[in-house]
Amino acid sequence: MSLLFAGIDGGQSSTVAAIADETGRILARGNAGPADEIGVNPDSSRLRDALAGALADACSRAGLPPHSEFAAIVAGISGYEGRIYGVTPKLATQRIALMHDAPIAHAGALGGSPGVIAIAGTGSVVYARDERGEERTLGGWGPLFGDEGSAFGVVREGIATLMRAQDDGTNEPEAAAACEFFSVQTLRELARAAYAGEVSRDRLASFAPVALKFALFAQIALRGADRLARLIHAAAAPMRSPRIALLGGFFADEPFRARVAARAGELLPGAQIVEPRYDAAAGALLLAYREIGRAAPELSE
């Protein structure tokens, strides 16, 4: 029987697993809940359940036994720092590698080649790997200290601006839109719900498509775009004519995407903005082949 490999993209909103045979043929994909460990306690099974659930779903869709053994599994996990805070995952594999989700997104988007990726989704980060294999991560400081140019970052800054305006005696129309979206009566009620965990970070970020219709939030997004472009420049500066891929749901906003691409082009003449070749789960799959010393094959579905 052909060896099995798996790549898993463990995100803050959901987890995706892709399984393939030794030729690079992707047999199926599976899904599960979020895998990040932000704020979890030692008893949390969030990471374990997400990885196992996505892999089991993929096996089911491929017609494989639920506990099929894999030659190698690579899982990229949002916010991973080399340490597991909750329950340790246990997967049926000869070799497993856990890592931050930026390297798997890079491997997928650029097919394992050197270059830079900028991820703007719920959070944001810039990651580069050059021709010598040296890696750089910029941004990615998380919801308290960073995430500029992300859905959450824009919503956080915009709503904070509305709260300050209310303190100054001004009620902006954007405040009413935010209260309606989150089904609260006042911004103070929204703040209490967020601090109590009743409105999650993902839920706050989901307000972005509505918020961007207002000039206040759109201007914040453009400032975030400029920040990402500067990070791309810093990450790519040692490279010659770097390839750059823009990843994440926030790039679905065309003005935001165009601003990042334009600013990056101004800062890095000769750089090339490219469309992602594969998604992050497939990028993890490419790295799984390398875990046992195999050259990554061309993937097909």
N, C-alpha and C positions, 0 to 999 in steps of 0.2 A: 504494500500500500504506500502511496506517495506520502512524504512527510507533510505535516500541517504547520502553518505559521499564522500568527495573529498579530494584528496591530490594533491598539485601542487608544482612542482619543477621549480622555476623561475631562469633561468640561464643567463649568459652573452651572450650566442649565441642563445638560444631558451628556450621556456617554455613548460613543459609537464604537463598535468593534467590527473589524474586517478580517475574515479568515481566507487563507489561500493555500493552494498546494505548492509543491516545490518548483513548478514551472512559472509561477506568478499569476496563475488563473484565480481570480477572486471568486470564491464559492458562494459567499453570502455576507451580508452585514446584519448586525443586530444592534438593538438600542436598549438603554436603561436610563436611570435617573442620574442626577449630578454626582460627580466623583470628588470634587475639591474638598479639602479638609479645613477650610477657613472657619475658625472658631469652634471646632469640634472638641469633645472630651475624649479621654482614653477608651471609653466604652463604645464610641461611635463605630458603627459598621458601614457608614456611608461609602467609603472608598471600596471596601471589600465587596459590598453588595452590588455597587455599580459595575465594577470590573467583571465580576462573576455573572451578573445578570445580562450584560451586553454580550458576553462571550457565549452564554447558554442560548440566548436568543438567536445569535448567528449560527450556532450549531444546529438548532432546530430548523432554521430556514434552509440550511444546506442539506438537511436530511442526515445529519451526523448524530451519533450518541451524545447526550448532554455532557458526559465527562470524557470526551475525546482528548487524547494527549497530543500536545504540540511540541515541535522541536524547539521553538523559541517564541516568546511573546514579548513585545515591547509596548509599554503603556506610557503615554504622555499624560501628565496630570496637571491641571491648572494650579499654579501656585506651589508646586512641589519643590522642596528645598533639600532633598536628600534624606528626609526623615518622615516616618509614618506616625501620625499622632493618634490614630484610632486603632482599630483591629487590623492586623496584618492580612493582606489578601493571600488566599491559597488557591492557586490555579494549577491545573494538570499540565505541567510543562517541564521539559528538561532544563530550560534556561529562561529566566525572566529578567527584564530590565525595566525599572521605573525611572522616569525622568520628567523634567519640566515639559510642558506641552509645546514650548517654542521650538525645540529641535525637531519634533515630529512634523510640525507645521512647515518648517523650513525644508525638511527632506521631501515632503509631499509637493509643496508648491514649486520647488526648483529641481525636482527629480534627483536630489542628492548632490547637485552641483553647487559651487560657491555662489554667494550672493547675500541679499538682505531681504528680510520680510518685516513688514509692519502689520501687526494685528490690532484691529480696532473692533471690538465686539462689546460685551458687557464691560470688560476692562481693556487695557491697551499695553503693548510692549513692542519693542523693536529688537530683532535678533539677527546677527550676522555670523556667517562662517566664511572665511577667506580661502584662497588657494592653498595655503599652508595648513588648513584645518583649524586655525585659531578661531575661537568663538568670542563674541561680544554680546552682552545683553544690556540694553539701555531702557529706561522707563521700567514699567512693570512693578511699580512700587505699591500697587494695591489700592483699595478704596479709601483708606485713610490718608495716604501720603502721595498718591499719584492718580493714575488712570485718566490723565488729560487726553482729549481726543477719543474718548470712548462714550458709549451710550450712557453708562452710569455717571461718568465724570461730568458730562454736559448737563444731565438732569440734576445732579447734586449741586453744581455751581449755580444753575439757573434758579432752582427752588430756593437756595440760600439767598440769592439776590432778591427774590420776591419776598422772602421773610424779612429781610432788612428794610425793604421798601415799606412793608406793612408797619414796621416799627416806626418809620418816619411819617406814618399817616397816609400812605398811598396804597390803594388797592388796585393792582394791575389786572387786566383781563386774563393774563396768563395764570394768575392765581386761581381764578374760577375754573379754568380748564383743568388745572392740576387737581383741584378738589373733586371735580366731577369724575375724572379718570380714576382716582383712587377711592371713590365713594366715601368721602369724608366731608364734613361741613366747613372745616377751617384748616388753614395751614398748620396751626398749632396741634390740631388733632392728627394731622399727617405726621408731624414730627414725633409725637408720642407713639404713634403706631410703628414708625420706623425704628425707634429706639427699643421698643418692646419686641421687635422681631415679627410683628404682625404684617408689616410690609417689607418684603425681602429686598436685597440688593438687585436681584434679577427683576423683581416687579417694578422697582424704581426705574431700572434701565429700560423696561418695556414702554415707558412713557415717551421715550425719545422720538419715535415717528410722529407723534402728535405735537410734542414740544417744538420740533424743528419747523413747524408752520409759523411760529412766532419769531419775530426779529431778534428778541432777546436771546433765545436759545440758539438761533442760527449763527449769531455773532460769536457766541461762546464756542460753538462747534468749529468755526473757522479759526479761532485762536488755538484750539486744540490741534487742528490740522497743521498749523504752522509749527507747533511744538513737535509733532510727530515728524515733520519734514526735517527739522533740525536734528532730531535723534537719528533719523535715517542717514543724514549727512555725516554725523559723527561716527556712526557704525561703519559706513562704507568708505570713509576717507582713505584708508590704506589700499583700497582696491582700484584696479583699472577697469573703467567702463562696467561698473557693477550692474548685475541684474537685480531688479527690485520687484517683489510681489506684494500686493496689498490684499490682506486677508481679513475676514470678519464681517459680521452683518452690518456694522455701522458704515461700511464703505458702500452699502446699497444707496445711501444718500449721495446723489450725483454731485451737488456742489461741494460736499465734504471731500469726496474722492478726487474731484478735479483740483481742489486746492492743494491737497497733499501731493498729487502728481506734479502740479505746476511748480510748487515750491521746491520739491526734491530735485526737479529738473534744473531749476535755477542754481541750486547749490552744488549739483553734481553734473556738470556738462558731460555728455557722453554716456550717462547712465540710461538704462533701458527698463521701462516699466513693462513687466510681462504678466500674462495671465497665469494663474496657478495651474500646474500640470495635474496634480492629484490633490485630494483633500488630506487632512491631517491623519485620519485613520490609516489611509494608504501610505502616508509617509512613515508612520510607525511600523507598518508592515515591511517597507523597504529596509528599515533599520533592523527588523527581526531577522532577516536573512543574514545580515552582516554579523549578528550576534554569534552565529556559529561558523563564521569565516567564509560564507558564500557571497558571491557577487550578487547584488540585487538585480533581479530579472525585470524585464518589461512587464508591467501589470496589465491584466485584461479582465474584463467582466463579461 
